[in-house]
Amino acid sequence: MELLTVNRYFISDLHLDESKPEITRLFQTFIKQIIKDNVNETELYILGDLFESWIGDDYDNPFHNEIKLLLASISNSGVKVFFLFGNRDFLIGNTFLSETGIELLKDPALLTINEKLVLVTHGDQMCLDDHDYQNFRTMVRNPEWQKEFLSLPISKRLKIAGEAKDASKQSKQEKVFEIMDVNDQAVEAIFDENQIDLMIHGHTHRPMKHEIVLDGKTFYRYVLGDWTENNAIIIDWSNDSPQFIDLIN
């Protein structure tokens, strides 16, 4: 049986951007506190959308460099940092990972924690009712599309990213919340296919613990919150079970 000596933190949907310094400050405070408290083994899982956008590792941006140094500092402190792609930063590449010391996880990833089989994912692939988004996701996750995009000049990539951001914001305003949430059947299929006990994901920005009953057995789905200028709801799994923690700026 695993001894409960590992401090595990799960975060998602920070959408870090130089236009939102309050969120950056909250993230910096959080990272510094983890480093300070790192007396036992500590793991940090970033479940996608660390950045508001990422147009390629070759974009030399002072703000991005600041965040990379922060991430390198926590990796160098002995904390193990894991990352999986979100829908905003799926173009993060090997250069970024090397410079920060972060390990990339395949989405979804399976973990064993306290004798429970846990699946972690960004979560956007379960939003099957949002057909427009799923079509867009299929296009941009295509390696050929990514190769072509990354071959464009930085200025062109920035323009495309800005237009995509505006289109996404407009699209969300026109859709009902239920369409943008996860599909219940998709969630149940993942539990059934992977025989997991618990799921942790982000993307929907609706932090909550959901109870799922399948074949008479009870399972749980934990949804992380997005980061705002005032607070962030994350998960601290340092004891028997995951606990929601509200970080206050």
BAKOLKE-489654 format. One record per residue: residue number from 0; residue in three letters; x negated, y, z negated of N, C-alpha, C in turn. Coordinates in steps of 0.05 Angstrom, whole numbers, plus 5000, padded with zeros to 4 digits. Atoms other than C-alpha are relative to their C-alpha. Layout:
BEGIN
DRENNU    i   aa  n_c1  n_c2  n_c3  ca_c1  ca_c2  ca_c3  c_c1  c_c2  c_c3
DRENNU  NUM  ala     X     Y     Z      X      Y      Z     X     Y     Z
...
REM end
This chain:
BEGIN
DRENNU    i   aa  n_c1  n_c2  n_c3  ca_c1  ca_c2  ca_c3  c_c1  c_c2  c_c3
DRENNU    0  met  4983  4976  5000   5000   5000   5000  4983  5025  5000
DRENNU    1  glu  5016  4976  4997   4974   5069   5019  5003  5017  4974
DRENNU    2  leu  5000  4982  5023   4954   5113   4960  5008  5028  5010
DRENNU    3  leu  4990  4974  4992   4989   5181   4962  4979  5022  4994
DRENNU    4  thr  5021  4980  5004   4925   5222   4967  4996  5017  5025
DRENNU    5  val  5003  4985  4975   4934   5250   5037  5020  5022  5000
DRENNU    6  asn  4982  4977  4997   4963   5320   5044  5005  5003  5029
DRENNU    7  arg  4993  4997  4971   5000   5324   5110  5020  5023  5003
DRENNU    8  tyr  4983  4977  4994   5031   5386   5139  5008  4998  5030
DRENNU    9  phe  4989  5000  4973   5076   5390   5201  5011  5027  5006
DRENNU   10  ile  4990  4974  4992   5088   5455   5238  5006  4999  5030
DRENNU   11  ser  4993  4998  4972   5117   5475   5305  5011  5027  5007
DRENNU   12  asp  4987  4976  4990   5141   5533   5347  4991  5026  4987
DRENNU   13  leu  5011  4975  5010   5095   5588   5323  5003  5022  5021
DRENNU   14  his  4999  4980  4978   5096   5622   5392  4982  5023  4995
DRENNU   15  leu  5019  4979  5006   5034   5660   5374  4995  5018  5024
DRENNU   16  asp  5004  4980  4979   5026   5724   5414  4990  5025  4988
DRENNU   17  glu  5012  4976  5011   4988   5788   5405  5021  5022  4994
DRENNU   18  ser  4979  4981  5004   5054   5826   5407  5015  4995  4973
DRENNU   19  lys  4986  5007  5025   5076   5791   5342  4980  4995  4978
DRENNU   20  pro  5022  5002  5020   5021   5806   5291  5009  4988  4973
DRENNU   21  glu  4990  5010  5026   5065   5788   5231  4998  4969  4999
DRENNU   22  ile  5001  5029  4999   5069   5715   5253  4971  4991  4999
DRENNU   23  thr  5028  5007  5001   4994   5713   5265  4989  5002  4971
DRENNU   24  arg  5009  4996  5028   4983   5740   5195  5010  4978  4982
DRENNU   25  leu  4989  5022  5016   5028   5687   5165  4985  4974  5006
DRENNU   26  phe  5015  5024  4993   4991   5632   5203  4972  5001  4988
DRENNU   27  gln  5026  4997  5012   4924   5659   5180  5000  4994  4970
DRENNU   28  thr  4997  5005  5029   4947   5659   5108  5004  4970  4994
DRENNU   29  phe  4995  5028  5003   4973   5588   5115  4975  4983  5004
DRENNU   30  ile  5025  5015  4995   4908   5562   5145  4980  5004  4978
DRENNU   31  lys  5020  4994  5021   4865   5596   5093  5008  4985  4974
DRENNU   32  gln  4991  5014  5024   4908   5565   5038  4995  4970  5002
DRENNU   33  ile  5006  5029  4996   4901   5495   5067  4970  4995  4995
DRENNU   34  ile  5028  5003  5003   4826   5504   5070  4992  5001  4970
DRENNU   35  lys  5005  4996  5028   4825   5528   4998  5009  4976  4983
DRENNU   36  asp  4989  5022  5015   4868   5470   4974  4990  4972  5008
DRENNU   37  asn  5009  5026  4989   4831   5416   5013  4981  4985  4982
DRENNU   38  val  5016  5016  5018   4807   5373   4956  5002  4970  5006
DRENNU   39  asn  4996  5028  4990   4836   5307   4982  4999  5000  5030
DRENNU   40  glu  4998  5001  4971   4843   5284   5053  5024  5016  5009
DRENNU   41  thr  4979  4983  4991   4885   5334   5091  5003  4998  5031
DRENNU   42  glu  4994  5002  4972   4919   5329   5159  5021  5022  5007
DRENNU   43  leu  4982  4980  4990   4954   5384   5199  5010  4991  5028
DRENNU   44  tyr  4989  5007  4974   5001   5366   5256  5015  5024  5012
DRENNU   45  ile  4987  4977  4986   5020   5421   5305  5016  4988  5023
DRENNU   46  leu  4983  5014  4982   5080   5395   5344  5010  5018  5023
DRENNU   47  gly  4994  4985  4976   5077   5442   5404  5008  5029  4996
DRENNU   48  asp  4994  4971  4999   5089   5515   5422  4984  5015  4979
DRENNU   49  leu  5018  4984  5017   5030   5539   5382  4998  5029  5011
DRENNU   50  phe  5001  4974  4987   5026   5596   5432  5026  5007  5015
DRENNU   51  glu  4977  4991  4984   5080   5637   5467  4996  4991  5029
DRENNU   52  ser  5006  5010  4973   5046   5619   5532  4970  4994  5002
DRENNU   53  trp  5028  5008  4996   4981   5587   5556  4997  4995  5030
DRENNU   54  ile  5003  5002  4971   4959   5597   5629  4975  4986  5008
DRENNU   55  gly  5024  5014  4993   4895   5558   5625  4977  5007  4981
DRENNU   56  asp  5022  4995  5018   4832   5550   5583  4980  5020  5011
DRENNU   57  asp  5020  4981  4988   4793   5595   5631  5009  5029  4997
DRENNU   58  tyr  4991  4973  5005   4834   5656   5611  4987  5011  4975
DRENNU   59  asp  5015  4989  5023   4787   5696   5566  5016  5023  4988
DRENNU   60  asn  4982  4981  5013   4834   5732   5519  4991  5003  4971
DRENNU   61  pro  5010  4995  5028   4810   5765   5453  5018  4988  4979
DRENNU   62  phe  4981  5011  5020   4873   5744   5416  4998  4970  4999
DRENNU   63  his  5003  5029  5000   4867   5672   5438  4973  4991  4987
DRENNU   64  asn  5026  5006  5012   4793   5673   5418  5002  5002  4970
DRENNU   65  glu  4996  4997  5029   4814   5697   5349  5013  4975  4988
DRENNU   66  ile  4986  5023  5009   4862   5639   5341  4982  4975  5002
DRENNU   67  lys  5018  5023  4997   4810   5589   5367  4980  4999  4977
DRENNU   68  leu  5019  4999  5022   4761   5613   5314  5013  4991  4974
DRENNU   69  leu  4985  5008  5024   4814   5604   5260  5004  4970  5000
DRENNU   70  leu  4996  5029  4999   4829   5533   5283  4974  4985  4997
DRENNU   71  ala  5026  5012  5004   4755   5517   5287  4992  5000  4971
DRENNU   72  ser  5008  4998  5028   4747   5540   5216  5014  4979  4983
DRENNU   73  ile  4986  5021  5015   4800   5492   5190  4989  4972  5007
DRENNU   74  ser  5012  5026  4992   4771   5434   5231  4973  4996  4987
DRENNU   75  asn  5027  5002  5012   4701   5450   5205  5001  4996  4970
DRENNU   76  ser  4998  5003  5029   4727   5450   5134  5006  4971  4992
DRENNU   77  gly  4995  5028  5006   4743   5376   5140  5029  4992  5003
DRENNU   78  val  4971  5006  4995   4818   5381   5153  5002  4989  5029
DRENNU   79  lys  4995  5012  4974   4840   5336   5211  5024  5014  5012
DRENNU   80  val  4978  4985  4987   4882   5376   5260  5008  4986  5026
DRENNU   81  phe  4989  5015  4977   4927   5342   5311  5020  5019  5015
DRENNU   82  phe  4983  4983  4984   4965   5375   5368  5013  4984  5022
DRENNU   83  leu  4987  5010  4976   5016   5355   5420  5013  5023  5015
DRENNU   84  phe  4991  4978  4983   5041   5397   5478  5029  5008  4993
DRENNU   85  gly  4973  4990  5000   5102   5441   5473  5007  5009  5028
DRENNU   86  asn  4991  4991  4974   5141   5471   5530  4987  5027  5008
DRENNU   87  arg  5013  4974  4994   5100   5536   5525  4970  4997  5004
DRENNU   88  asp  5029  5002  5000   5029   5510   5518  4990  4973  5010
DRENNU   89  phe  5007  5027  4990   5026   5445   5558  4975  5001  5018
DRENNU   90  leu  5024  4998  4984   4967   5473   5598  4974  5002  4983
DRENNU   91  ile  5024  5001  5016   4920   5472   5539  4983  4975  5008
DRENNU   92  gly  5017  5021  4989   4860   5431   5562  4977  4992  4981
DRENNU   93  asn  5023  5012  5016   4796   5397   5539  4982  5022  4989
DRENNU   94  thr  5018  4979  5010   4757   5462   5532  5011  5011  4974
DRENNU   95  phe  4987  4990  5024   4806   5489   5481  4997  4979  4977
DRENNU   96  leu  5001  5021  5020   4807   5422   5444  4971  4998  4989
DRENNU   97  ser  5028  5002  5008   4731   5420   5443  4991  5023  4982
DRENNU   98  glu  5008  4976  5015   4723   5491   5418  5013  5002  4973
DRENNU   99  thr  4986  4998  5026   4773   5482   5361  4997  4975  4983
DRENNU  100  gly  5002  5025  5015   4759   5410   5341  5026  4986  4995
DRENNU  101  ile  4973  5011  5003   4832   5391   5350  5002  4974  5016
DRENNU  102  glu  4995  5025  4985   4854   5321   5371  5027  5001  5012
DRENNU  103  leu  4975  5001  4985   4908   5316   5424  5014  4974  4996
DRENNU  104  leu  4983  5024  5002   4965   5267   5412  5017  4998  5024
DRENNU  105  lys  4981  5004  4978   5006   5237   5467  5029  5002  4988
DRENNU  106  asp  4972  4996  5009   5079   5258   5461  5019  4980  5013
DRENNU  107  pro  5000  5001  5029   5113   5221   5429  4977  4984  4989
DRENNU  108  ala  5021  5015  5013   5063   5195   5379  5011  4985  4976
DRENNU  109  leu  4991  5017  5023   5073   5140   5327  4979  5001  4978
DRENNU  110  leu  5017  4999  5023   5044   5147   5257  5011  4981  4979
DRENNU  111  thr  4991  5016  5023   5047   5101   5196  4993  5016  4975
DRENNU  112  ile  5004  4984  5024   5057   5141   5132  5016  4987  4978
DRENNU  113  asn  4987  5012  5024   5072   5109   5065  5018  4977  5008
DRENNU  114  glu  4987  5024  4990   5092   5044   5100  5025  5006  5017
DRENNU  115  lys  4979  4993  4982   5141   5081   5145  4989  5006  5027
DRENNU  116  leu  5008  4994  4973   5137   5083   5220  5013  5026  5009
DRENNU  117  val  4990  4973  4995   5143   5156   5240  4993  5008  5028
DRENNU  118  leu  5004  4990  4973   5151   5186   5309  5000  5030  4999
DRENNU  119  val  5002  4971  4999   5128   5258   5320  5001  5008  5030
DRENNU  120  thr  4997  4991  4972   5146   5296   5383  5007  5030  5000
DRENNU  121  his  4991  4972  4999   5158   5367   5407  5030  5001  5000
DRENNU  122  gly  4972  5003  5001   5229   5347   5421  5016  5009  5025
DRENNU  123  asp  4985  4989  4977   5246   5381   5487  5010  4979  5019
DRENNU  124  gln  4992  5021  4982   5251   5316   5525  5027  4987  4992
DRENNU  125  met  4974  5011  5009   5313   5298   5483  5023  5019  5005
DRENNU  126  cys  4979  4981  4994   5352   5360   5505  5011  4995  5028
DRENNU  127  leu  4992  5009  4974   5383   5322   5562  5024  5015  5011
DRENNU  128  asp  4977  4986  4990   5446   5364   5566  4993  5027  5014
DRENNU  129  asp  5009  4975  4987   5406   5425   5589  4986  4991  5027
DRENNU  130  his  5010  5011  4975   5398   5401   5661  4980  5019  5014
DRENNU  131  asp  5018  4981  4987   5365   5465   5687  4972  4998  4987
DRENNU  132  tyr  5026  5002  5014   5311   5459   5634  4986  4974  5007
DRENNU  133  gln  5013  5026  4994   5299   5385   5647  4988  5000  5028
DRENNU  134  asn  5012  4999  4973   5289   5399   5721  4975  5017  5000
DRENNU  135  phe  5024  4983  5003   5240   5455   5704  4978  4984  4987
DRENNU  136  arg  5020  5016  5015   5204   5409   5655  4987  4979  5018
DRENNU  137  thr  5011  5020  4982   5196   5355   5707  4981  5012  5020
DRENNU  138  met  5017  4986  4981   5166   5405   5756  4973  5007  4988
DRENNU  139  val  5025  4989  5011   5115   5437   5710  4983  4979  4986
DRENNU  140  arg  5016  5022  5012   5093   5371   5678  4987  4983  5022
DRENNU  141  asn  5012  5015  4978   5074   5344   5747  4971  5008  5003
DRENNU  142  pro  5029  4993  4998   4998   5340   5751  4993  5016  5025
DRENNU  143  glu  5006  4985  4976   4999   5366   5823  5009  5029  4997
DRENNU  144  trp  4992  4972  5005   5039   5428   5803  4980  5014  4982
DRENNU  145  gln  5019  4988  5019   4991   5440   5745  4974  5007  5014
DRENNU  146  lys  5025  4996  4985   4931   5433   5790  5002  5025  5018
DRENNU  147  glu  4996  4977  4982   4959   5483   5840  5002  5026  4984
DRENNU  148  phe  4997  4976  5016   4979   5532   5785  4973  5010  4989
DRENNU  149  leu  5026  4993  5012   4910   5530   5752  4980  5009  5020
DRENNU  150  ser  5018  4990  4979   4877   5544   5819  5006  5029  5008
DRENNU  151  leu  4993  4973  4993   4912   5611   5824  4983  5020  4984
DRENNU  152  pro  5014  4979  5015   4878   5676   5803  5014  5006  4973
DRENNU  153  ile  4989  4994  5026   4888   5696   5730  5024  5020  5002
DRENNU  154  ser  4979  4980  4997   4930   5757   5750  5026  4988  5010
DRENNU  155  lys  4976  5013  4989   4978   5713   5790  5012  4982  4979
DRENNU  156  arg  4989  5018  5021   4985   5663   5733  5014  5016  4979
DRENNU  157  leu  4988  4983  5020   5000   5719   5684  5027  5010  5009
DRENNU  158  lys  4975  4990  4989   5054   5746   5730  5021  4978  5000
DRENNU  159  ile  4982  5022  4999   5086   5678   5739  5010  4993  4971
DRENNU  160  ala  4993  5007  5027   5084   5664   5664  5019  5021  4988
DRENNU  161  gly  4982  4979  5010   5117   5731   5649  5027  4998  5012
DRENNU  162  glu  4974  5003  4987   5172   5719   5699  5014  4975  4989
DRENNU  163  ala  4988  5024  5011   5184   5649   5671  5010  5006  4972
DRENNU  164  lys  4991  4993  5028   5188   5678   5600  5026  5016  5001
DRENNU  165  asp  4975  4983  4997   5240   5730   5622  5024  4982  5009
DRENNU  166  ala  4979  5017  4990   5280   5677   5659  5010  4981  4978
DRENNU  167  ser  4993  5017  5022   5279   5631   5599  5017  5015  4979
DRENNU  168  lys  4986  4984  5019   5303   5686   5553  5029  5006  5010
DRENNU  169  gln  4974  4994  4988   5360   5704   5600  5017  4975  5001
DRENNU  170  ser  4986  5025  4998   5379   5631   5609  5012  4992  4972
DRENNU  171  lys  4990  5007  5027   5385   5620   5533  5024  5017  4992
DRENNU  172  gln  4978  4983  5007   5431   5679   5527  5026  4991  5014
DRENNU  173  glu  4977  5009  4985   5478   5647   5578  5010  4973  4993
DRENNU  174  lys  4993  5028  5006   5480   5577   5548  5011  4998  4972
DRENNU  175  val  4991  5005  5027   5518   5551   5488  4979  4984  4986
DRENNU  176  phe  5021  5012  5016   5476   5525   5431  4999  4969  5003
DRENNU  177  glu  4999  5029  4998   5500   5453   5439  4985  4989  5024
DRENNU  178  ile  5015  5009  4977   5470   5448   5508  4970  4999  4996
DRENNU  179  met  5028  4997  5005   5402   5469   5483  4990  4982  4977
DRENNU  180  asp  5008  5018  5022   5402   5420   5424  4995  4972  5011
DRENNU  181  val  5006  5028  4991   5380   5347   5427  5026  4985  5005
DRENNU  182  asn  4977  5018  4994   5427   5295   5456  5000  4977  4980
DRENNU  183  asp  4998  5021  5021   5451   5247   5402  4993  4972  5011
DRENNU  184  gln  5005  5026  4989   5448   5187   5448  4970  4996  5006
DRENNU  185  ala  5029  5001  4995   5376   5204   5468  4985  4995  4974
DRENNU  186  val  5013  5004  5026   5356   5208   5395  5003  4971  4990
DRENNU  187  glu  4995  5028  5009   5389   5141   5378  4984  4980  5017
DRENNU  188  ala  5015  5018  4983   5355   5109   5438  4971  4999  4992
DRENNU  189  ile  5027  4999  5009   5287   5131   5413  4996  4984  4975
DRENNU  190  phe  5001  5015  5025   5300   5103   5344  5002  4970  5006
DRENNU  191  asp  4996  5028  4994   5323   5037   5374  4977  4988  5015
DRENNU  192  glu  5022  5010  4983   5268   5030   5426  4973  4997  4984
DRENNU  193  asn  5025  5000  5014   5211   5046   5378  5001  4988  4972
DRENNU  194  gln  4997  5012  5026   5240   5015   5315  4987  5017  4978
DRENNU  195  ile  5012  4981  5019   5220   5077   5275  5018  5004  4976
DRENNU  196  asp  4984  4993  5024   5242   5097   5205  5007  5029  4999
DRENNU  197  leu  4997  4972  5003   5236   5171   5214  4989  5015  5024
DRENNU  198  met  5010  4984  4978   5227   5225   5267  4996  5029  4990
DRENNU  199  ile  5005  4972  5005   5197   5295   5261  4996  5014  5026
DRENNU  200  his  5004  4985  4975   5204   5346   5317  5006  5029  4996
DRENNU  201  gly  4994  4972  5000   5210   5419   5334  5018  5007  5024
DRENNU  202  his  4988  4990  4975   5233   5458   5396  5027  5013  4997
DRENNU  203  thr  4972  4989  5001   5306   5471   5377  5003  5023  4981
DRENNU  204  his  4999  4978  5020   5289   5521   5321  5023  4998  4981
DRENNU  205  arg  4978  5004  5019   5342   5490   5276  4991  4981  4978
DRENNU  206  pro  5010  5017  5021   5308   5465   5214  5021  4986  4983
DRENNU  207  met  4980  5016  5015   5347   5409   5181  4991  4971  4998
DRENNU  208  lys  5003  5029  5003   5345   5338   5155  5026  4987  5009
DRENNU  209  his  4977  5013  4990   5393   5295   5195  5000  4970  4992
DRENNU  210  glu  4997  5028  5007   5418   5227   5171  5013  4985  5024
DRENNU  211  ile  4991  5015  4978   5427   5175   5225  5005  4971  4991
DRENNU  212  val  4993  5028  5007   5463   5108   5214  5002  4983  5025
DRENNU  213  leu  5000  5019  4978   5449   5052   5263  5000  4972  4990
DRENNU  214  asp  4998  5028  5009   5471   4981   5253  5000  4997  4970
DRENNU  215  gly  4999  5001  5029   5485   4995   5181  4976  5009  4984
DRENNU  216  lys  5024  4990  5013   5416   5023   5167  4998  5030  5003
DRENNU  217  thr  5002  4971  5000   5401   5095   5150  4972  5010  5007
DRENNU  218  phe  5025  4989  4991   5346   5134   5185  5002  5031  4998
DRENNU  219  tyr  4999  4971  5004   5325   5207   5183  4985  5014  5023
DRENNU  220  arg  5013  4983  4980   5308   5261   5234  4996  5028  4988
DRENNU  221  tyr  5007  4974  5012   5271   5323   5208  4994  5019  5023
DRENNU  222  val  5004  4979  4979   5273   5386   5251  4985  5023  4987
DRENNU  223  leu  5016  4978  5010   5220   5439   5240  5012  5027  5010
DRENNU  224  gly  4991  4974  4993   5235   5513   5243  4980  5015  5017
DRENNU  225  asp  5019  4983  4986   5205   5567   5287  4989  5021  4981
DRENNU  226  trp  5013  4980  5017   5160   5621   5258  5011  5028  5008
DRENNU  227  thr  4990  4973  4996   5187   5692   5250  4981  5019  4985
DRENNU  228  glu  5017  4980  5014   5157   5757   5224  5003  4998  4970
DRENNU  229  asn  4995  5002  5028   5187   5740   5156  4993  4974  4987
DRENNU  230  asn  5004  5026  5013   5180   5666   5145  4997  4978  5021
DRENNU  231  ala  5002  5024  4983   5169   5596   5173  5007  4976  4983
DRENNU  232  ile  4992  5024  5015   5200   5530   5152  4984  4977  5012
DRENNU  233  ile  5018  5022  4992   5149   5473   5155  5006  4976  4983
DRENNU  234  ile  4998  5024  5017   5142   5403   5126  4974  4994  4986
DRENNU  235  asp  5022  5009  5017   5096   5383   5070  5006  4971  4992
DRENNU  236  trp  4996  5028  5007   5089   5308   5065  4975  4991  4984
DRENNU  237  ser  5022  5007  5017   5041   5301   5007  5009  4981  4978
DRENNU  238  asn  4989  5019  5020   5087   5259   4963  5014  4977  5013
DRENNU  239  asp  4987  5024  4989   5135   5202   4974  5014  5005  5026
DRENNU  240  ser  4984  4994  4976   5177   5236   5028  4995  5028  5009
DRENNU  241  pro  5004  4972  4990   5175   5298   5072  5017  5020  4985
DRENNU  242  gln  4986  4978  5013   5195   5363   5040  4998  5025  5017
DRENNU  243  phe  5000  4974  4986   5215   5428   5074  4988  5021  4982
DRENNU  244  ile  5013  4978  5014   5172   5487   5053  5005  5026  5015
DRENNU  245  asp  4995  4974  4988   5191   5559   5067  4976  5019  4995
DRENNU  246  leu  5023  4981  5002   5129   5602   5080  5011  5028  5002
DRENNU  247  ile  4990  4973  5000   5143   5674   5064  4977  5020  5006
DRENNU  248  asn  5020  4981  4992   5105   5731   5096  5000  5023  4980
REM end
